[in-house]
Amino acid sequence: MTESRDQTGPVVSVVVPARDDAVHLARCLRLLAAQTRAPDEIVVVDNASGDDTADVARAAGARVVFEPVRGIPPAAAAGYDAARGDVVIRCDADSLPGPEWIAGLLAALASSPDVVAVAGPGRFHGLPPGVDRLLSALYMGLYVLTTAAALAHPPLFGTNMAMRRSWWLEVRDHVHRDDPELHDDFDLSFRLDPAHRILFRPGLSVGMSPRALRGGRPAVRRLARAFRTIRLNWAEERPWERWQARLGHRLRGGRA
């Protein structure tokens, strides 16, 4: 969706990777159209879908980019490359963003020039009241704590994130975009240098599918991807080296 600009501030692109998720995508696009701060374009990355994902995207006014290599890392990277905005926002096809979602991400991103990206949590929908909040808190708390320890700073979360396009252009040649067995958001988080910051804002949540709670083979695959992401990136910079660099920058007068 590309609109005539009647609003001030940065040009905003929303990137939505999708594969065989037309029903959820239609709902997500309706919620994006209802934002108080409308996106200037929506880029749907059709990741070799066998359903009518691309038709649903076009019907909603989104621009469709095809990525034939299956996997979230190549699909997300293709979307970021195609985005034309000053700010690139990312969600999933089954994300449920509230009406203030884009406005909140933009406000957090604009809070300081050294902030290059912002993320918020997901909250599971479709579960019994109380259970949804508990499982969401446990899931997101475990994700943030474990990844932050590995990164030496807060992580990105692909279901709910925004970044400056200028930062993506700096780091895009260093992400492992061709490896489908990685967590792309975690991998991208490793590209942060000590002079820049990622903010994680718990209040900027979006609805998230409970599909992420599935056990068995999907859970094993998620865990394997996490360890693979860590192993590849720690081969380039060990965790104690990351912590040392960030703490050293802070002691020299920078901000962690």
C-alpha positions, 0 to 999 in steps of 0.5 A: 500500500502506497499512500499520498503523504499527508503526515509528517515524519519518516516514510514508513514501510511495513514488511510482512513475510508470508508463506501459505498464510493467506487467511491470517495475512488478510486479517493482519492487513486489515489491522495495518490499514486501521493504524492511527499512523498509517504506513506509507507502504506495505511490502508482503514477501510471498515466500513460494506460497502455494495458496493465494497469499499474493492475491490477498496482499494485492487486494489490500493494496500491498506491494508483493515481492517474491522470494523463491528460496524458502525460509524466514531469513531470505524472505525477511531480508528480501523485504527489507531490501525492497522497502523504500521507507526511512523506517522499516517495520516488521511483523508476521502474517499472523500478527495482530497489531493494535491501532497505536502500534506503528505510532508507538514504535516510531516514538521509541525509535525517535527517542535517541539518535543512537537507537537504530531499532526497537522491538516489543513483545508478542502476546498470545491470543486465542487462549483462556483468559489468564493463561494467555498472559501467563504463557506470554510472559513466560515465553517472552521473558525467557526469549529476552533473558537468554538472547540478551545474555548472548548478545550483551544487549536487548534482542530484536523480535521479528513479530514486532520490530522497527529499524532505521533503514540506514542501519539495515543498509549498513549491516545487510551484507553481514547477516546470514540471509541464505541460511533458513535454519537460523532465527533471522531476528536473533541473527540481525541482533548480532549485527549491533555495534557498541555505539548503537542501541536496540530498545525493547519496550514491553508496552509495545505488544502485538497479538501473536499466534499460539502456534509458537507454543507447539511442542514436539518437532517444531519445538526441537527445530526452534531450539536447534535454530537458536543454537545454530544462530549463536554458534555462527555468530559466536565464531565471529565474536565471543560473548565475553568480547561482546560484553567487554566492547559494550561495557567499554564503550559505556565507560568511555562515555557512550550509552549501552 
